[in-house]
Amino acid sequence: MANIMVALTVATGLTSCLKDEDPYSAGFQFSRPTNVRTYLYANTSTDSLEMLCLGPWQITSDTPEATWCTLDEMKGVGSSIYCFGVHFKPNTTDNARLAQFTITDTKHPDDARSSWQYVQYATRGDGSFGTAALVKGITSSDGWTVSIGYDELCRPVQMRVKGPETNALNYTMKYNDTSKLLTVNTNNGEMTGTMDNGYQTERLIGGGDTIGYTPQYYSNGVEMSINYAFNYVASSIRRTQAFAYLIGGKSLLPDSLHTADSLIYLNRWKLENRPQAIERYKFAYSQMDNRYQTVDANQLIFGMDNCEPLQLISMFRLCRSTSIVKQATTADGTIDVSTTLNANRSVSRMVVKDSRKGTEITYDFEY
């Protein structure tokens, strides 16, 4: 991505050189975007541009080949405030891409002009590529089924998880693009959180449920950097699942390659007479990319009974390693993973062999 950043020279701020010399005023004051460079995800569809224009103006594209980015207005009059839409097509190139625009005062172009950029990641908000296949269902050889539905922006809007001896867990997701509010309804009630332009949130809260990221701390009480270690905790009236990820200082930027070095998993039941579990995993990874399907396939290695559903559909992107696990080592033995891919590099089947339990579970993916 660094190469496209230096291809064009942009202004250092979004306030142009303002002139207020009688009898003419020239210049622009932007309230949106707030930065010279705006970052988007492969499935971000809209943004807005808001500005005060002192003189007549015209916008030109400095990257005319970037037809994936369009503005609702390209010229206007002075002494006016403008607010209009910016639209983006899905990025299906598997590479980041850039669009740059320049606004100029048409009567005094030397007195007032400003440039800004939009950079669209190769990956969607959930960490999958913009070309990634939508997983509609997963079935396991031990009797579990998962069904997932999506909207036109490839965002999950419903999920149903059913075990052989359990009641179905049902999830529905609503995305309010105006208020930036994400709402998730479950069997237990409603949770809400503020979402970013990748339709992701840091935490969902509602009723007896809390799901999201929490920090880890050093022994002296200092908070660790999130790209070194963090927790993902899903707590409900029924049980608490906590996943302590050790990243080890890798970049967690959306298009970066990163894998968790290890994981501590805690599972504590509240309403059922079942023992608390604490397991430690050290991971080895295959050469297979985990971003060519919408779900995080690595979540299945724990078994569906221990799989936290919102992690499976990658509604919390930082938990998603970009490579597929081939082996997880524990103090009691190993979990070996064999993965078969489709022609488009999405996962077709995973076979998980747990030497500790003497089990072998096959997961088949439907698209």
C-alpha positions as CSV (number, residue, x, y, z in Angstrom):
1,M,0.0,0.0,0.0
2,A,2.9,2.3,0.6
3,N,3.6,2.7,-3.1
4,I,0.3,4.3,-3.9
5,M,0.6,6.7,-1.1
6,V,3.6,8.4,-2.6
7,A,2.3,8.4,-6.1
8,L,0.5,11.7,-5.6
9,T,1.3,14.9,-3.7
10,V,-1.6,16.1,-1.5
11,A,-2.2,19.1,0.7
12,T,-1.2,18.9,4.3
13,G,-4.6,20.0,5.5
14,L,-8.2,20.3,4.3
15,T,-8.4,24.1,4.7
16,S,-7.2,25.8,1.6
17,C,-5.3,29.1,1.5
18,L,-8.0,31.5,2.4
19,K,-8.1,35.0,0.8
20,D,-10.3,37.8,2.1
21,E,-9.2,40.7,0.0
22,D,-11.8,43.3,-0.9
23,P,-13.8,43.0,-3.0
24,Y,-13.3,39.2,-3.4
25,S,-13.2,36.2,-1.0
26,A,-11.8,32.8,-2.0
27,G,-11.4,29.6,-0.1
28,F,-12.9,26.4,1.3
29,Q,-13.4,25.1,4.8
30,F,-14.0,21.4,5.1
31,S,-15.9,19.8,8.0
32,R,-15.9,16.4,6.3
33,P,-13.7,14.7,5.5
34,T,-11.7,15.6,8.6
35,N,-8.3,14.3,7.2
36,V,-6.5,14.6,3.9
37,R,-6.6,10.8,3.6
38,T,-9.8,8.8,4.3
39,Y,-9.5,5.0,4.7
40,L,-12.3,2.8,3.6
41,Y,-13.0,-0.9,3.5
42,A,-13.7,-3.1,0.5
43,N,-17.4,-3.0,1.2
44,T,-17.7,0.6,2.5
45,S,-20.4,2.1,0.2
46,T,-20.8,5.7,1.1
47,D,-19.3,8.8,2.8
48,S,-20.1,12.5,2.6
49,L,-18.4,15.7,1.8
50,E,-19.3,18.9,3.8
51,M,-17.7,22.3,3.1
52,L,-18.1,26.0,3.1
53,C,-17.2,27.6,-0.2
54,L,-16.4,31.4,-0.4
55,G,-16.1,31.5,-4.1
56,P,-17.3,29.5,-7.2
57,W,-15.6,26.1,-7.3
58,Q,-14.9,23.0,-9.3
59,I,-13.7,19.5,-8.4
60,T,-11.5,17.6,-10.7
61,S,-10.2,14.0,-10.4
62,D,-6.5,13.6,-10.2
63,T,-7.0,9.8,-10.7
64,P,-9.4,9.6,-13.6
65,E,-8.9,5.8,-13.7
66,A,-10.5,5.5,-10.2
67,T,-14.0,5.2,-11.5
68,W,-14.9,3.3,-8.4
69,C,-15.2,6.5,-6.4
70,T,-17.8,9.2,-7.5
71,L,-19.0,12.5,-6.0
72,D,-22.6,13.7,-6.2
73,E,-21.4,17.3,-7.0
74,M,-18.4,18.5,-9.0
75,K,-19.0,22.3,-9.2
76,G,-21.0,25.0,-7.4
77,V,-21.3,28.7,-6.5
78,G,-19.7,30.7,-3.7
79,S,-20.9,32.0,-0.4
80,S,-22.6,28.6,0.2
81,I,-22.4,25.5,2.4
82,Y,-22.4,22.2,0.6
83,C,-23.1,18.7,1.8
84,F,-23.3,15.8,-0.7
85,G,-22.6,12.1,-1.0
86,V,-19.4,10.2,-2.0
87,H,-20.0,6.7,-3.3
88,F,-17.7,3.7,-3.6
89,K,-18.0,0.5,-5.6
90,P,-16.9,-2.8,-3.8
91,N,-13.2,-3.5,-4.1
92,T,-12.8,-6.8,-5.8
93,T,-9.2,-6.4,-6.9
94,D,-7.5,-8.0,-3.8
95,N,-5.4,-4.9,-3.6
96,A,-5.7,-1.5,-2.0
97,R,-6.6,1.4,-4.3
98,L,-6.6,5.2,-4.3
99,A,-8.7,8.1,-5.6
100,Q,-7.6,11.7,-5.3
101,F,-9.6,14.9,-5.9
102,T,-8.7,18.6,-6.1
103,I,-11.1,21.5,-5.5
104,T,-10.3,24.9,-7.1
105,D,-11.8,28.3,-6.9
106,T,-12.7,28.8,-10.6
107,K,-12.2,32.6,-10.6
108,H,-9.0,32.7,-8.5
109,P,-7.4,29.2,-8.9
110,D,-4.0,30.5,-7.6
111,D,-5.6,31.7,-4.4
112,A,-7.6,28.7,-3.3
113,R,-7.2,25.0,-4.0
114,S,-7.1,21.8,-1.9
115,S,-6.6,18.1,-2.5
116,W,-7.7,15.0,-0.6
117,Q,-7.7,11.2,-1.0
118,Y,-9.8,8.1,-0.4
119,V,-7.8,4.8,0.1
120,Q,-9.9,1.7,-0.1
121,Y,-8.5,-1.5,1.5
122,A,-8.5,-4.8,-0.2
123,T,-10.4,-6.3,2.7
124,R,-13.9,-5.9,4.0
125,G,-14.7,-4.7,7.5
126,D,-14.8,-8.4,8.7
127,G,-11.2,-9.0,7.4
128,S,-12.2,-11.0,4.3
129,F,-11.1,-10.0,0.8
130,G,-13.6,-8.0,-1.3
131,T,-13.7,-11.1,-3.5
132,A,-14.3,-13.5,-0.6
133,A,-17.1,-16.1,-1.0
134,L,-20.1,-15.8,1.3
135,V,-20.4,-18.8,3.5
136,K,-24.2,-19.6,3.7
137,G,-23.9,-22.7,5.9
138,I,-21.6,-25.1,7.8
139,T,-22.4,-28.6,8.8
140,S,-20.3,-30.8,11.1
141,S,-20.0,-34.5,11.4
142,D,-21.0,-34.4,15.1
143,G,-24.4,-32.9,14.3
144,W,-24.0,-29.1,14.4
145,T,-25.4,-26.8,11.7
146,V,-24.8,-23.1,11.1
147,S,-26.7,-20.9,8.6
148,I,-25.8,-17.4,7.7
149,G,-27.6,-14.7,5.6
150,Y,-26.1,-11.5,4.2
151,D,-27.2,-8.1,2.8
152,E,-26.0,-6.5,-0.4
153,L,-22.8,-5.1,1.3
154,C,-21.8,-8.7,2.4
155,R,-22.6,-8.0,6.0
156,P,-24.1,-10.8,8.0
157,V,-27.8,-10.1,8.9
158,Q,-28.9,-13.4,10.4
159,M,-27.3,-16.5,11.8
160,R,-28.7,-19.7,13.3
161,V,-26.5,-22.2,15.2
162,K,-28.0,-25.6,16.1
163,G,-26.4,-28.5,18.0
164,P,-27.6,-32.1,18.1
165,E,-28.9,-31.7,21.7
166,T,-29.3,-28.0,22.1
167,N,-31.8,-25.4,21.2
168,A,-31.0,-23.2,18.3
169,L,-29.2,-19.9,18.9
170,N,-30.6,-17.2,16.6
171,Y,-28.9,-13.9,15.8
172,T,-30.1,-10.9,13.7
173,M,-28.0,-7.9,12.9
174,K,-29.1,-4.4,11.9
175,Y,-26.8,-1.7,10.6
176,N,-27.9,1.9,10.9
177,D,-25.5,3.8,8.6
178,T,-26.9,7.2,9.7
179,S,-26.5,6.8,13.4
180,K,-23.5,4.4,13.1
181,L,-25.4,2.0,15.4
182,L,-25.0,-1.8,15.2
183,T,-27.8,-3.8,16.8
184,V,-27.6,-7.6,17.4
185,N,-30.7,-9.5,18.6
186,T,-30.2,-12.9,20.2
187,N,-32.2,-15.4,22.2
188,N,-31.3,-13.4,25.3
189,G,-32.3,-9.9,24.0
190,E,-30.8,-7.0,22.2
191,M,-27.2,-5.7,22.2
192,T,-26.0,-2.5,20.6
193,G,-22.6,-0.9,19.8
194,T,-21.2,2.0,17.8
195,M,-19.8,0.9,14.4
196,D,-17.0,2.2,12.2
197,N,-17.0,2.5,8.4
198,G,-16.2,-1.2,8.2
199,Y,-19.4,-2.0,10.1
200,Q,-17.5,-3.3,13.1
201,T,-17.7,-2.4,16.8
202,E,-15.4,-2.7,19.7
203,R,-18.2,-3.8,22.1
204,L,-21.8,-4.9,22.2
205,I,-23.8,-4.3,25.3
206,G,-27.4,-5.1,26.3
207,G,-29.4,-6.8,28.9
208,G,-27.3,-9.5,30.5
209,D,-24.9,-9.8,27.6
210,T,-21.5,-8.0,26.9
211,I,-19.3,-9.0,24.0
212,G,-16.2,-7.4,22.8
213,Y,-12.5,-6.5,23.3
214,T,-10.9,-5.9,26.6
215,P,-7.2,-5.0,27.3
216,Q,-4.5,-7.1,28.8
217,Y,-2.1,-5.7,31.3
218,Y,1.5,-6.2,32.4
219,S,2.3,-7.3,36.0
220,N,2.9,-3.6,36.9
221,G,-0.6,-2.7,35.8
222,V,0.4,-1.0,32.5
223,E,-2.0,-1.7,29.6
224,M,-0.5,-3.7,26.8
225,S,-0.6,-2.5,23.2
226,I,-3.5,-4.2,21.4
227,N,-1.1,-5.4,18.6
228,Y,0.8,-7.2,21.3
229,A,-2.1,-8.8,23.2
230,F,-5.8,-8.4,23.8
231,N,-8.8,-10.2,25.1
232,Y,-12.1,-11.1,23.5
233,V,-14.9,-11.7,26.1
234,A,-18.4,-12.9,25.5
235,S,-20.4,-12.8,28.7
236,S,-24.1,-13.8,29.0
237,I,-26.4,-15.0,31.8
238,R,-25.6,-18.5,30.6
239,R,-21.8,-18.5,30.5
240,T,-18.6,-16.5,29.9
241,Q,-16.1,-17.3,27.2
242,A,-12.8,-15.4,27.2
243,F,-10.1,-15.6,24.5
244,A,-6.8,-14.1,25.4
245,Y,-4.8,-13.5,22.2
246,L,-1.1,-13.1,22.1
247,I,-0.2,-11.3,18.8
248,G,3.4,-10.4,19.6
249,G,3.7,-7.0,18.1
250,K,2.4,-7.7,14.6
251,S,0.5,-5.0,12.7
252,L,-3.3,-5.3,13.0
253,L,-4.0,-2.8,10.1
254,P,-6.9,-4.1,7.9
255,D,-4.8,-5.4,5.0
256,S,-1.8,-6.6,7.1
257,L,-0.8,-10.2,7.5
258,H,-1.0,-11.2,11.1
259,T,-1.5,-14.4,13.1
260,A,-1.9,-15.0,16.8
261,D,1.1,-16.7,18.3
262,S,-1.0,-18.4,21.1
263,L,-4.3,-18.3,22.9
264,I,-5.6,-18.9,26.4
265,Y,-9.3,-19.9,26.4
266,L,-11.6,-19.8,29.4
267,N,-15.1,-21.2,29.5
268,R,-17.2,-20.8,32.6
269,W,-20.8,-22.0,32.8
270,K,-23.2,-20.1,35.1
271,L,-26.5,-21.9,34.8
272,E,-25.4,-25.4,34.1
273,N,-23.5,-27.8,36.3
274,R,-20.5,-28.2,34.0
275,P,-16.8,-27.7,34.9
276,Q,-14.9,-24.6,34.1
277,A,-12.3,-25.0,31.4
278,I,-9.0,-23.2,30.9
279,E,-7.0,-24.3,27.8
280,R,-3.7,-22.9,26.4
281,Y,-3.0,-23.2,22.7
282,K,0.2,-22.6,20.7
283,F,-0.5,-22.3,16.9
284,A,1.3,-23.3,13.8
285,Y,-0.1,-22.1,10.5
286,S,-0.5,-23.5,6.9
287,Q,0.2,-21.5,3.8
288,M,-3.6,-21.2,3.2
289,D,-5.1,-17.7,3.4
290,N,-8.0,-17.3,5.8
291,R,-9.5,-14.3,4.0
292,Y,-11.1,-15.9,1.0
293,Q,-14.3,-16.7,2.8
294,T,-16.4,-14.6,5.1
295,V,-16.2,-16.7,8.2
296,D,-13.1,-17.2,10.4
297,A,-12.4,-20.9,9.8
298,N,-9.9,-21.0,12.6
299,Q,-12.7,-20.7,15.2
300,L,-13.9,-24.2,14.4
301,I,-10.8,-25.9,15.9
302,F,-12.3,-25.5,19.4
303,G,-15.4,-27.5,18.4
304,M,-18.8,-25.9,17.9
305,D,-19.8,-26.1,21.5
306,N,-16.9,-23.8,22.3
307,C,-17.1,-21.7,19.2
308,E,-18.3,-18.1,19.9
309,P,-20.7,-17.4,17.0
310,L,-19.9,-13.7,16.5
311,Q,-16.2,-14.6,16.2
312,L,-17.0,-17.2,13.7
313,I,-18.7,-14.7,11.4
314,S,-15.8,-12.3,12.1
315,M,-17.8,-9.4,13.6
316,F,-14.7,-8.6,15.6
317,R,-12.0,-8.5,13.0
318,L,-8.9,-8.4,15.2
319,C,-9.5,-12.0,16.4
320,R,-9.1,-13.2,12.8
321,S,-5.7,-14.5,11.9
322,T,-5.0,-14.2,8.2
323,S,-3.6,-17.7,7.8
324,I,-5.4,-21.0,8.5
325,V,-4.2,-23.0,11.5
326,K,-2.7,-26.4,10.7
327,Q,-1.9,-27.4,14.3
328,A,-2.7,-26.3,17.8
329,T,-0.4,-27.6,20.6
330,T,-1.6,-27.9,24.2
331,A,-0.1,-29.4,27.3
332,D,-2.2,-32.6,26.8
333,G,-1.7,-33.1,23.1
334,T,-2.3,-31.6,19.7
335,I,-5.2,-30.6,17.5
336,D,-4.3,-31.2,13.8
337,V,-6.3,-29.4,11.1
338,S,-6.5,-30.6,7.4
339,T,-8.1,-28.1,5.1
340,T,-9.4,-28.5,1.5
341,L,-10.0,-25.4,-0.6
342,N,-12.3,-24.6,-3.5
343,A,-11.0,-23.3,-6.8
344,N,-11.5,-19.7,-5.5
345,R,-9.4,-20.5,-2.5
346,S,-12.3,-20.5,0.0
347,V,-12.6,-23.3,2.5
348,S,-14.5,-26.3,1.3
349,R,-13.8,-28.7,4.2
350,M,-11.9,-28.8,7.4
351,V,-11.0,-32.0,9.3
352,V,-10.1,-31.4,13.0
353,K,-8.4,-34.3,14.8
354,D,-8.0,-33.9,18.6
355,S,-5.4,-36.3,20.0
356,R,-6.5,-35.4,23.5
357,K,-10.0,-36.6,23.1
358,G,-9.5,-39.1,20.3
359,T,-12.0,-37.3,18.1
360,E,-12.2,-36.4,14.4
361,I,-14.7,-33.8,13.3
362,T,-15.4,-32.8,9.7
363,Y,-16.8,-29.4,8.8
364,D,-18.3,-28.8,5.3
365,F,-18.9,-25.3,4.0
366,E,-21.8,-24.3,1.8
367,Y,-21.7,-21.1,-0.4
